[in-house]
Amino acid sequence: MEDKLGVREFQDLIKEEFFHKDSRRGLPRTFIWFTEEVGELARAIRYADRKSVKEEFADVLAWLCTLANLAGIDLEEEARERYGKGCPRCGSKPCKCKEAFK
């Protein structure tokens, strides 16, 4: 059985590996790196490059964890608090909000 990482464990792994560099860069400049990774994910999705899509999802998650580490946010705790009891807007599980598609 392969090892699985939860959100907190992954965030801790990213902190252990990269915090020394990320903290010198700071939150605003790190956010720019994050948005570049989101752009790379968008490009991979646009061109339906499955291998790149998978890699870019992992990179976006890693950079999101980096931002949370710099901001002192526990992503797992905050995600559970915000989404663990249902949709933050309507409170239902699954969400019953009406979408406005244009």
C-alpha positions as CSV (number, residue, x, y, z in Angstrom):
1,M,0.0,0.0,0.0
2,E,1.4,3.4,-1.0
3,D,1.8,6.2,1.5
4,K,-0.9,8.9,1.2
5,L,-0.4,12.5,2.3
6,G,-3.2,14.5,3.8
7,V,-3.3,18.2,3.2
8,R,-1.6,19.0,6.5
9,E,1.2,16.5,5.8
10,F,1.8,17.8,2.4
11,Q,1.8,21.4,3.6
12,D,4.4,20.4,6.3
13,L,6.5,18.6,3.7
14,I,6.5,21.7,1.5
15,K,7.4,23.9,4.5
16,E,10.3,21.6,5.5
17,E,11.6,21.5,1.9
18,F,11.2,25.1,0.8
19,F,10.4,27.5,3.7
20,H,14.0,28.7,4.1
21,K,13.9,30.0,0.5
22,D,10.2,31.0,0.4
23,S,10.5,33.2,3.6
24,R,13.3,35.2,2.0
25,R,11.1,35.8,-1.1
26,G,8.1,36.9,1.0
27,L,4.4,36.6,0.5
28,P,3.8,39.1,-2.3
29,R,6.6,37.8,-4.6
30,T,5.6,34.2,-3.8
31,F,2.1,35.0,-4.8
32,I,3.4,36.0,-8.2
33,W,5.1,32.6,-8.6
34,F,1.8,31.0,-7.6
35,T,-0.1,32.9,-10.3
36,E,2.5,31.8,-12.9
37,E,1.9,28.2,-11.9
38,V,-1.9,28.7,-12.3
39,G,-1.2,30.0,-15.8
40,E,0.8,27.0,-16.6
41,L,-2.1,24.8,-15.4
42,A,-4.5,26.8,-17.6
43,R,-2.2,26.3,-20.6
44,A,-2.0,22.5,-19.9
45,I,-5.8,22.2,-19.6
46,R,-6.3,24.3,-22.8
47,Y,-4.0,22.0,-24.8
48,A,-5.4,18.8,-23.1
49,D,-1.9,17.7,-22.2
50,R,-2.8,15.1,-19.5
51,K,0.8,14.6,-18.2
52,S,1.3,18.4,-17.9
53,V,-2.1,18.8,-16.3
54,K,-1.2,16.4,-13.6
55,E,2.2,18.0,-12.9
56,E,0.8,21.5,-12.9
57,F,-2.0,20.5,-10.4
58,A,0.7,19.3,-8.1
59,D,2.7,22.5,-8.6
60,V,-0.3,24.7,-7.9
61,L,-1.0,22.8,-4.7
62,A,2.6,23.1,-3.6
63,W,2.7,26.8,-4.2
64,L,-0.7,27.2,-2.5
65,C,0.8,25.4,0.5
66,T,3.8,27.7,0.3
67,L,1.6,30.8,0.5
68,A,-0.3,29.3,3.4
69,N,2.9,28.6,5.2
70,L,4.1,32.1,4.8
71,A,0.8,33.5,6.0
72,G,0.7,31.1,9.0
73,I,-2.5,29.3,7.7
74,D,-3.2,25.6,8.3
75,L,-5.0,24.8,5.0
76,E,-6.5,21.6,6.2
77,E,-8.0,23.2,9.3
78,E,-9.4,26.2,7.3
79,A,-10.8,24.0,4.5
80,R,-12.5,21.8,7.1
81,E,-14.0,24.8,8.9
82,R,-15.2,26.5,5.7
83,Y,-16.4,23.5,3.7
84,G,-16.7,20.6,6.1
85,K,-20.4,21.2,7.0
86,G,-21.6,21.8,3.4
87,C,-21.6,24.7,1.0
88,P,-20.5,27.9,2.7
89,R,-23.3,29.8,0.9
90,C,-26.4,27.5,1.1
91,G,-25.2,25.1,3.8
92,S,-26.3,22.0,1.8
93,K,-24.4,18.8,1.0
94,P,-24.2,18.6,-1.9
95,C,-24.5,22.3,-2.8
96,K,-28.0,23.4,-4.0
97,C,-27.0,27.0,-5.0
98,K,-28.3,28.1,-8.4
99,E,-25.5,28.9,-10.8
100,A,-25.8,31.8,-13.1
101,F,-24.2,30.7,-16.4
102,K,-24.0,33.3,-19.0
